[in-house]
Amino acid sequence: MSQPTTTQADRKQAKPEKNRPATLPVPGDSAVAGVLADVLDGPYAEAKNKLRPLLNDASFLPPVEGSLDELRAANLEKVKAVAASGEIQPSFSPLNGGEGKVTAGVTSLELIAQVNNSVCIKSGVQFGLWGGAIDALGTERHVKFAQGAMDLSMLGCFAMTEMGHGSNVQHVETTATFDPETQEFIINSPTPSSKKAYIGNAARDGRWAAVFAQLYTPDSEESRGVHCFIVRIREEDGTDAPGVTTSDHGHKGGLLGVDNGMIMFDHVRIPRENLLNRFADVTEDGTYVSPIENPNRRFFTMLGTLVRGRMGVGASAAGATRAGLALAVKYANVRRQFEAGDESKEARLIDYRQHRRRLLIPLAKSYALMTFQNAILQRFQNQIDAQFAGDWDPARPTKEQDRAGREMETLAAIFKATASTHANSTLQTCREACGGAGYMSENLLTTFRADVDIFTTFEGDDTILRQLAGKNLLTAYGWEAASWSPFDIAKHVASNVGDILARRSGIAAGIETISDRVTGTGSLFEADTQLRILQYREEQVLESLVRRVQSARKMDRAEAAKVIDRAQDHLLAMADAYGDRMLLQSMIEAEGQLEEGSTARAVFEQVRDLFALNAIVEHADWYQEHGALSAGRSKAAKAAVNDLVDSLGPWSETLVDAFKIPQVVLDRPMMTNGGTDLS
């Protein structure tokens, strides 16, 4: 695309922007929060509203006192209540008694995270990881296990990570060796570093585990790659199963209701049928069979379960963040501090611009993340629906489906990384914005902050997920590229420069023409101008990255690896720029659902402006270095951010009311002073 242009006059001085923020009406229309909530809930409003009454119960709030065992026992009871509601089980496939609505699982976790993240994560482990692995990788012979996960009669774990291998799943050390004489797999932990570690449900409650291990069969001396097996780890009385040793990680920095532990296997025998065999199987005579010939493609097809998990973690992080923002914003509207003109009364915290900036800028990003979540969740559901309909065989996808699957992995990676990083920074800000009150456990902010800390590193470290996304963008999403060496990447880039630079990845069909569908004036307050500016950075960083990587095409493998390593900052910047553009794109799409000229539309537009302009301001130095924005326009963008937080300040409570946080969360002691209204 062409570079955004500036005039000589722009370079000399800042000019007032056209279409500065319109003056919003005085808040008072409570219906606006409802309209905004409908947009944020998207197509999942009905399902969410069914679960919300269950969560608006004080018994669901995270306890602040108790021993680890007491906290874990209480947490399990809450997970049982979630299971009894029946709202999360539709995420399972029809084969296993569900409805195939993966959206039900993700949105349920999102709402639970607004109240209690220990319940959220334990539910995610039980239904999304343990149950999800069986649902995604199993067949008819595993239905009883899936149904056991659904009704909690089989409490389970997702045993992938090891002490020696976390993100590098392809090289986990646990082994599964087939014995044709007994028709059993022998599960073994051959080294200390092969101990399964940080496993949710493993320390206390788990009775079963979905264990990822290197498969060895009699017809090959080499490993057949990583496969997933159902293994009993405890008897019903809680004692370790024969050959299994479990241990407790003990006290953690958060999520105290989740029993994380370690597992070791000493030649544990399991039936041949306990191999989850949707994409590969071992016959009775020990022959390995798979509909997917390429081992790398097979491995990454099996890891498709991680897309669901990353979507769930991202949604949970986003849900917890919105709860924190609602608490901090509502406190800012009642807490008074220092005189401001009227000596008879101190000003509210929200009356100070810097306080508005610290809360409303991350609030705008939370709005963007909600619209992005809705868009990619619907896309993921469409892919799942196509598989159930028989139109998409993940073992033999068409070229278009192959690319779409890789794009989905990229979108999930960016969503999870962005949401969890945003959660940590925002919840810390919310804690600080509430001063000493924010530090009191009774007001929940410290619990939310501690619980989401781990979100940045589980289900994929955020930095590694950004690298994954950048690599996918650089290599045109080919599944075969997943295992490429730096040398292979360099060769591919050198041969496909035109395709890489011309490529677009969108959420909706035809999104490439969104600039043509939005009438623009060149003002920073116009949606198409904002989109073009963010797209420009995305494209230029990609082009710069391509040039850097191309230089390795004539080098040996060792030197090529050094070039790729030195380009990692560009790889991460590429992923971040892509994420910013996709977030804005989803906001523009969601905005179109609101009635032209309505108050809700005007408010939402300003939230979108705030997100977009702050994204531009954060990279103002880059835009100036590349001649995309003059110093004058950068200054105008900074001034516009201040104008927007001033305009939205009176609407701040309406904006967080649209999050529909359960009232039991909002009824915190800090909102009153000894029972007296602080306002």
N, C-alpha and C positions, 0 to 999 in steps of 0.2 A: 504494500500500500504506500501511497505517497506520504511524505513527511508533513506533519502539521506546520503551517506557515505562520510567520510573524512579520509584522511591518516594521519599518525603520522607527516609526513613532513608538511602537511597543517597546523597542529596544532601549529607547531613551528614558521612558518613564512609564509608570503603571497607569493604566487607563481603567476607569470604572467598567465593570463587566456589564454587558447587556443582560436584561432580565435578572436583575439581582433578586434575592429571595423575596417572594411576595409576602405581604403581611398576612399572617394567619389570623383567623377569627379568634376571639377570646374563648379559651376552652370552656366547655360546658355541655357539649353534646356527647353524652355517654355512649351513644350508638357508634361513634367513630372507633372506639376501642374494639367493639364487636366486629365492625367491618374489617379493620386491620387484622384482627385475630383470624377471620375467615381466610384472608390471603395468606397469612403465615402458616396456618394449619393445612392449607391447600386441599388436595383431594382426600386427606386423611382426617378431616374434622370429625366425621361421624364416629370413626373408630376411636379417636382420642377421647371424645366426649363420653364414651362408654366406660373408659378406664378412670377418668378423672375423679368421679365420686369415691372410688375405693381409696385413692391416694389422699383425699382431703380428710384425713383421719389422723389425729395426734399420735396414734399408736405406730404410724409409719415413720415418724420423725426419727432421725438417728439419735440413739442414746449417747449421753456424754460421760456416763460413769458405768463401771462394771468390769469384771475380769474378762479376759479374752474369751474364755469358754462361755461365759454368760452372754457376751455380745454376739458370739457366733451362733449360739443356740437361739437367741431372740431373732437373729437375722434369718435363720432357716425358717422360722415360723412365718415371717413376712413373705418369704419366697413362696411358701405354701399358699398364702392368701392370693398372691399373684397368679399362681397356677389354678387355684379354685375359681378365679374370675373368668377363666377361659378366653381371655383377650389376647394372649400371646401365642397360643397353640395354632391359630390359623396360619402361622408362618411356615408350618411343616407342609410337606407335599401331600397331595391326595392319596398317594400310595400308603402313607403312614397315618392317615386319618385327619390330616389338616386340609387347608384350602389352597395351599401354594402361594399364600400372600406373604412374601418375605417382608413386605412393608409393615405388617402387623408386629413383627418382632422388633424392628428398628424403632418404630414410633412408640411402642410400649416402653422400651428402654429409655428413650428420650424423656418421656413423662416421669418415669420412676426416678430418673436422675435429678429432677427438679425438687425432689423431696429427700431421697436417701440413696446415696451412691453405693453403699454396701449392698443394699437390696438390688440395685440396678446391676452391679457387676456379678453378683452371685447368680442372679437370674440370667444374665448374659452367658455365663459359663455353662449353666445347666441347659438352657434352651438353645442358645445361639452357637456355642462351641461344641460341647459334648453332643447335644442333640442335633445341632446343625451339621456336624461332621458325618453322623450316621445318615441324616436326611439327604445330604448332597453326594456322599460317596458310597452309600449302601444300596442294596437291592432288596427284592422280596424276602430274602432269607434273614434280613435284619430288622424287619418291621417290629418285632417284639421289643427290640432295644430302643427304637425310636419312640414307640408308645410308652415305654418305661421312662424315657426322658421327659415326655410330655406330661405324664401324670405323677412324676416324682417317685415312682416305685423303684426306679433305678437312678440314683444320684451319681453323677459322673464328672469326669475331668477331661480336659483337652491337653494331652501330654505331648507337646511338641518341643518346647524349649529345653535345652540341656545346659549344664554348667559350662560346657565348652563351645556350644553353638546356640546362638539366639537367632539373629536375622538370617544367618547362613544355614537355612533349613536343609539344603541339599546335601550337607555334609554331617548331619547328626550321626552319632556313633552307635546308638541302640540298634541291635540286630534282631531280625526275625528269620530264623532258618527253618525251612520246611523239612519235616521227617515223613517220607512217604510210608514208612512201615506202620506208623501210628496215626497217620493222617492229622498231624498236629504241626503247629508252628511253635518254635522255641524262642521265646522273647528273652533277651539277655542284655545286661549292661556291662560291656566288656572292660570299661575303663572308669576311673573316678570321674572323668570329665563327661561321661555319658549319663550321669545322674540327671533325671528330669527335675527341673528346678523352677521355682516361682509358680507352681501350678495351682490355680484356684480350685477349691474343693478337695485338695489332696491331703490336707493336714488332719481333717476331722470327719467330714461328711461323705466324701466320695466313696462309692463302692465299686465303681467301674471307671475305666479310662479309655479314651480314644488315643492310642499310642502310635506315634510316628516313628518308624524304624526302617533301617536298610534291609531290603528283602533279599534273601539268598535261597536259590532253588538248586536241585541236583543237576539241572541241565546247563548250569553256567558257574564258572569260578568267580565271576564278577558279580557285584551287587546289581540287582535289578532296579535299584533306585529306592527312594523313600516311598513307603506305602503306609496305610493306616489300618490298625488292628484294634479290635475290642478285647480288652484284657480286664479280668476281675482283679481288683487291688485290695479289697477288704471283704471279709465275711459280714453277714448282716449284724453280728454283734459288735462290729467295729474293729475286730482284730485283723491284722494283716493276713492276706491270702498267702498260701504256701509259695515260697520263693520270692515274695514281694516284701520290700522294706520301705515303709513310709516314714517321713519325719516332718517336723513342724518348723516353718521359718520363724515362728514366734511373732513378736510385736513389730509392726511396720509403721511407716510414717503416716499412714492413712488407711481407709478401708478396713477398719478393725473387725468388722463383721464377716469378712471373707477369710476363710481358712486356707492360706497359701502354704504349700508344702513341697517336699521333694519325694521322688520315687526311684527306687533301684529294683532291677529285676535279676534274679539268679536262675536262669534257665527255666523260666515259667512256661508251661505248656498250655496251649489254647487250641480249640478245634480249628480245623482248616476253614470252616465256615465263618470264622470270626475275622477273616480278612474282608475289609470293605471293598467290594469287587466291582463297582460300577465301571471302572476304567481299566481294570487288570485283574486277573485271577490266576490261580494255580490249580491245575487238574489233580486228580487223585494220584496219578503216577509222577507228579512233580513237575510237569511241563508248565512253563510260564506262557500265558496268553493275554493279549491286549489288543483292542481295536485301534489303538494309537501306536504306530510303529516307532515314531521318533521319541526317544526317552526324555528329552528335554521338554518337548511339547506335552508328553504324558504327565511329567512332574508338575508343570505349571497349570495344567488343566485340573489336576487334583488340588492344587493350592487355590483354586477358585473359591474354596470355602472361606478364604481370608477376606475376600471382597465383602461378604456379608458381615464378618466380624469387624472390619474397619469401618463400615457404614454404621454399625451399632455403637462403636466406641466414639466416633465423631459426633453422632447424634446425642449420645449421653453427655459428652463434654459440652456440647452446645446447650443442652437442657440445663445443666448445672450452672453454666455461665449466666443464662437468662434469670435463673432464680437469684443469683448474687446481684445482678444488676437491678432487679426489682426491689430487693431489700435496700440497696444503697440509694437508689433514686427516691424511694418512698421516705427513707430516713432524711435525705437531703431536703425534702419538701416540708418536713416538720421541725428539724433541728435548727436552732437559731444560734448565731455566733457573731459578735461585734455589732456595733451600731453602723447603720448605713443611711445617713441622711436624717432619718427620724430618730431622735435621741430617746424617744419613749419606748422604742422597741428594736431589738436586734434583728438583723437580716437573717433570712433562711440561707442555708448552705447553697441551695440551688440558685440563689440570687447572685452568686459570684461567678463570673465568667469562667475562671479557671476550674471551678468545681463542675460547671456544665461541660467544659471540654473533657475533663477526665472521665466523665460518665457517659456523655452522649456520643462521643466519637466511637468508643467500643460498642455502644448500644447499636449504632448504625451498622457496624460490622456484623453484629449478631443477627440483625434483620437480613443482611445479605446472606449469611450462612443458612438461615432458615429457608430462604427461597432457593438457594443452591441445593440444599438437602432434598427439598421436594422434587426438584427437577431431575437430579441424578437417581433418586430413589425410584421415581416413576420409570426412568429409562432402564434401571436394573430389573424392575418388575416386568417390564415388557419383554426383556430377554428371557426371564424365567417362564413367562407365559408362553413364549414361542417354543421353548423346550417341552413344556407339558403338552402343547398342541401337536408336537411331532414335527414342527417346522424348523427346528434347530437341534441338531445332534452335536453336543459339545465334543464328542469323540471324533466327529468328522464334519467340522464346520466348513461352510463356504468361505471363500477368501474375504468376502465382506463381513461375515459373522466373526471370522478370526480377528479382523481388525477391530470390530465393534467390541469384542470381548476384551481386547487389550486396552482400548480406550476406556472401558468401564473400570478396569483396574487402575488406570491413571487417575480418573475422576475420583474414585474412592480413596486413593492415596492422598491426593491433594486435599480432599475434604477432611479426612481424618487428621492430617498433619496441621492444617490450618485451624481446625476447630479446637484441637487439644492445646496447641500453642496459645491460641487466643484465650482459652479458658484459664490457663495458668496466669497469664499477665493480667487479665481482666479481674479475676477474683482477688488477686493481690491488691489491685487498685481499689476494688470495692471495699476490701477490709480496711485499707488506709483511709478511704473516704468517709468511713464511719468512726474514725478515731478509736478511742478506748472502747466504745460500745461494740465496735466491729471485732475487737479482740476477745470479747466474752463468748464462751462456748454456747451460751443460751441463745445467742443471736445467729448462730449457724454458719457465719461466714468463714470462720477458721476451719470448721469441719468440711465445708465445700472445698475450700482451698487445699486442705491436706489430701482430701480424697481424689481430686483430679490431678494431683501432682504426677502420679504414675501414668496417666493417660498419654503423656508425651513419649513414653518409651514402650508401652505394651501394645500388642497387635501391630507392631512395626514402629521403630524409632522414627520420630518425625523427620530428622535429618536424612535418614536412609530412605524414607518414603519420598521425600522431595527429590533425592537422587534418582530413585526409581522412575518418578514421573518425568524428570528431565531426560533420562535415558530413553524412555518410551517415545517422547516427543522427538528426540534426535534420530531415532532409528525407525521411524514410521510405523511403530506399533507392532512390528512382526514378532510373533511368539518365538521364532527361532533366535531372535536377538537377545532373549532373556539370558542366555548362557554365553553370549559373545565375550571374547576377550577385548581389551582396549584396542588391540591391533585389528580385530574384526570390525569393531565399531568405526575405526578410522577408514578402513577400506570401503565400508558401506557408505559413509558420509561422502567420501570422495567421488563415489559413483552415482550418488542420488541427490546431489546438491539442489537441483531444480525442484524435485518433488518435495524435499524437506522444507524448503523456503516457501513453497506455494501452498503447503498443506494447511488446512484449518480443522479444528476439532470443535464441534458445537454440541450443545445440549439438545436443541430442537432442530428439526429439519429446516433448511433454508435460513439458518441463523446468520450465514455469511452476508445476507442482504439486509440485516437489521438496520444498518446505517441508512439504507435507501428508504426504509419504511418509517423512519423517524425524521420529521422535518427539522433541519438544523439551521442555526444562524451563525455558528462559530463561537457562540458564547459558552463559557465554561459551565453555565447552568443548563445547557442542552444535553440531552442524553446521548445523542450521536457524537457530539464533540468529546464528551467524556470517554465514550467507548473507543473512539479513534485514537485518543491519546494513550489509553492503556494498551490498545492493540499495537500501537507503534513501538512501545517499549518491549512488548513481548516479541515482536518480529525482529527488532534490532538486536536484542540479546541473543536470540536464536541464531541470527546471521553471524554475530561475533563468535558464538560458540562453534558454529560450523567451520569458520575460518581457522580457529585454533585447532580443532580436531583434525581437519584436513592435512595439517602440516605433518601429521604422524604417518601418513600413508606410505612414505618411502623409508620409514625407519624400521629397525628391527623391533621385536616384540617388547623387549625391555624398555627401549626408549619410548615406544608408543604408550606404554603404561604410564611413564612419567608425564607425558603430554596430557593424557586424560586426567591424571591426578592433579596437575596444575590447573586444569580447566574446571575443577569441581566448584569453585566459587561461581563460575558462569552457569554451571549445571543447576545449582541451587537457585540462582537469580532467575534462570529461565523458568523453573517450576513456580516460583513466587509470582512472577509476572503473568504467567498463564493462569494461576489461581485468582489473582486480582481481576483479570479480564472475565473469567468465568463467573465470578461472584457478581460483578456489575451486570453482566449479560443476563443472569437469572433474575436480578432485581428489575431490570427493564421489562422482561417478559411478565413478571408478576404484576408490575405496575399497570400493565395493559388490562388487567382484570377489574380495575377500579373505574368507576364512572367518571368520565371527563367532567371537570368543573366541580366535583364534589369536594367537601372538606377533607375526607379521608384520602382522596387522591392528592390533594395539595400537601397534606402532611407527609404522605409516603414519598412524594417527589423530593421533599426537602431531606428526608432521611437518606434517600438514594444520592442526592447531591452531596451530602455530608460524607458518605462512604467514599464516593468517587473522588471528590476533591481532596480529601485527606490522603487517599492513596497516591494522588499526584504530588501533594506537598511532601509526603514521605520520601519521594524520589526526585524532588525538585532539582537537586544538584545534577542528577543523571540527565534530566531533560535539558538543562541549560548546557551541559557539556556536549550534548548531541545536537544542539541547535533546534530542539523541538519546541521549547517554550522560552520566551525571553525572560529576563529578570523581572520585567514589569508584570508579565502575566503570572509568573510564579508568586509575586507579591500579592497580586489580585486573588490568586487561589487561597493564599494564607488568610487574607482578609475575609474571604468568602466563608471559610471554615468558622471564623469567629461570628460572622453574621448569622450563620446557620444555627450554631448552638444557642445564640441569643434568641433566634426566632422559635426554636423548638423547646427552649427551656420551660415555658408555661405548659407545654404539651407533654412534658416528661413522664408524668404519671399515666397519662393515657397511653403512651408508647409502651410502658411496661405492663399495663393492664392487658394489652393485647397478647401478652405471653401466657395469660391464664394460669399463673402460678397458683397452686392451691392455697387457700386462705390460711390453713394451719401453718404454712411456712412463713407467711407475711405477718402473722400475729406474734411479733417478737417483743420482748420487754423493752428494747431500745426505742420503740415507737411511742412509748409513754414514759413519763418520769414519775415513778411512784403512783401510777394510775392516773396521772394528769396528762391531758393532751399537750404535747410539746408545742403545738402551734399557738 
